[in-house]
């Protein structure tokens, strides 16, 4: 019998290579506020995010505003003063020529257009949403499922402003450092048990994979004050299902 194996790089290794490539491109070029380097979906998994890279002659704060289809849909953030700016861009619309206004505290201003592709079919459009811009503000509602559709973030109008193109699954939680904690897409057993959890940013950059026991992860996790993680798992040898809890060491 001949067994064929395929060597597949881990997602973190692939992202590291991609990041090094665009950082080297930035280092080799003369990118300014008026001529920035723009990388859409820099980590391959969140198509409505980008990174904006440029330098300024003096250290200056930068305010970035992704313009909404109406003013209430604007998403803004001010970054600390630096000379070298590597800025994450969140909240782009799918299938749209997004206008991103970049303003330096020194008074310089530039409008960058970022064109995105339509959302993939498994990033489902909202069918009904009842809220207001006043209530929602800049907040995004995230909907994560198990295996049948992709994680999606909706604004107050139901427009998609974030989604992942791989099936990160079950509960999405914000960690104290601002990162996200969410189930991996790596299935270990049907119907939806995956290897464990990813710690990642909104741009899709994955910092850690927390792997669970052989039964994998399902449904929920809890980040504890000491940095360790409680995670639901599955004991295939048990007479009941989905009622096993493990404590993952943060290291």
N, C-alpha and C positions, 0 to 999 in steps of 0.2 A: 504494500500500500504506500502511495506517495502522498504526503501531506504538504500542502503549500501554505506558507505563512506570508502575511503582509505586514511590514513594519510601518506603523502609523505613528507619526510624531504626536506627542501630547499637545493639547490645545495651548498650554502655557508656553511651550517651546516654539510653536508656530507664531504665536503672538509676539514673543520676544524678537524673533527674526524680523517680523514685519515692522515692529517699533524701531529696531536698530536701523532698518533701511530708510525710514522717513526721517529719523534723526540725523543720519549721515547726509541725506539730501539737503536738510536744513543747514547743517554745518558747512556744506560746500557752496551754498548759494548766498546771494545778497538779498535777503527777504526783509522788506520794510513794511510799515503800516499801510503804505499805499500799494504795495505789491507783496502780499503775504503768501506763504505756502499753505494751501488748504488740502487736507486729507479727509475725504468723506469715508465714514465707516472704518476708522483706522485699525480696529482690532477684529474686523470681519464679521461680527455677530450682531451689531446694533446699527442698522442702515440709516437711522435718522439721527445719528450723532456724527460729529466731525472734530477735527483738531485744527486750530489756526496757529501758525508759527510765524513770528517776525521779530525784528529787533528795533529798538528805539535808541536814539543817541544818548538819552539820559533815562534814568529810572523813573517810571511814571505808572500810575494806576491806569488800568484799562477797564472800561465798562463795555460789555457786549450785550446787545439786545437782538434776540431773534424776533423779527416782526411777525405778529399774528395777522391773520386774515382780516381782523379788526383790532382796534387798539387794546381791547381787553385780553386778547390772546398773546400780547407781548410777553416774552420771558427774558429777564435781564439779570446780570450778575456783574459785580465789580471785583476785579482781581487786584491783588497787592502790587505795589510799585516794583518793577523790575526793568532791566534793560533787555533781557531775552524773554520773550513771551511764548509759552506753549500752552494754549488755552483750549480746554474742552468746550465744545458747542453742543448743547442739548436742546431738544424741543423743536426740531425741524418737522415740517409737514412732508408727507409722502406724496410723490408724483407732483412736485411743485417747485417753482423757482423761488426759493427762500431768500429773503433779504435779511442780512445780518449787519447791523450797524455797530461799528467799532469806534469808540471814542476814547482818546487819551486825555488824561487830566491836563496835559499841556495845551489842549485845544485842537489837536489834529483829529480828523474824522475820516472814516472810510466806510463805504457800503459794499459788502461782499455778497455776491450772488452764489448760492449753493443749490444746484439742481439735484433733485432726488428722483429715484425711480418710484413707480407706484408700489404700494405695499404688496407683499406676496399674498396669495389667496388664503393661507392659513393664519394670517394676521387679520382677524375678522373686524369688519367695520361695526361700529355700534348701531344697534337697531332702535334703541330708545334711550334717552338720557334726560333727566329732569333735575336741573340744578341751575345756578346762576354764576356769572363771572364774579359777582361780589362775594358770594359764598366760597367759591373755589380758589380765587386768586391765582397764584402761580402753580398751584398744586395740580398734580396729575394722578388720575385714578388708574391703578394697575390691576389687570385681570390676568391671573395665571391659572393654567389648567393642567391636566395630566394627559399628555400624549396626543390628544386630538387637535390641538391648535397651539399657536405660539403665544408667548407672553406679550401683552399689549398694554400701552399706557394711553389714556384718553384725557383730553382737556374738557373744559366746561361745556363745549359744544358737541362733544362726542367725536371730535377730530383726533385721529391717531397722531401722537407726537413722539412716540417711542415704541419700538417693538424689537424683539429678537428673532433672528431667522433660524435659530435652532431651538429645540424643545426643552429649554430650562423649565423645570416643572415644580408644581405645588407652591408652597408659601414663599413669598418674597418679603424679606424683612430688612429694615435699615439698621446697620450696625453703628455703634458709637463713633467710629471713625468716618462715617458717611458712606461706606461701601454697602453693597447689597449682599445678603446671604440667601441663596436660592438653590433648589435641587439641580443636580447635573442632568444632562441629556443622555447619559451613558447607561443604558438599560442593562440590568443584570438578570431580571426575571419578569415575566409577564404577570399582571398586565401593566404595571407602572413602577416597579421597584428599581431605583437607580443606584449608582455607586455611592452617592453621598451628596455633599454640598459644595458649591463654589462660593468663594468670596470674590466679588467682582465690583467694578465701578459701573456707573450708568453707561459709560462708553463701551462696555463689554470686555474691558481688560480684566483678566482673571489673575488674582494674586495667589490663591491657594485652592487646592481641592482637598476637602476633608472626606476621606473614605470611611464608610461604615463597615459593619461586619458583613458576613456573606449574604445576609438577607437584604442588604441595601437600605435605602431611605424611602419613606413615604410620608406625604401629607404635611408634616409640621416639624419645626425646630424652635429652639429657644436659646438666645445668646445670654449667658449668665454674667453677673457682675465681675467675676474673676477671669472672664475671657473664654472659658470653656463652653461647650455647646451641648445642650440636650437635644437628642434627635430620635424620632420614632423610626423603628425598624421592624423586621419581620423574622420570626423564628419558624422556619419551615417544618421543624420537628415537633412543634407544639400542637396541642389539640385545638387551639384557638388561633385567630389570625390578627395581625396588625395591632398587637397590644404589648409590644416589647419596647423598652426605652433604654437607650445607651447614652453614656456621657463621653463626648469626644474631647480629648485633651487638645488645648489650643496649639500645642506644638506638634 
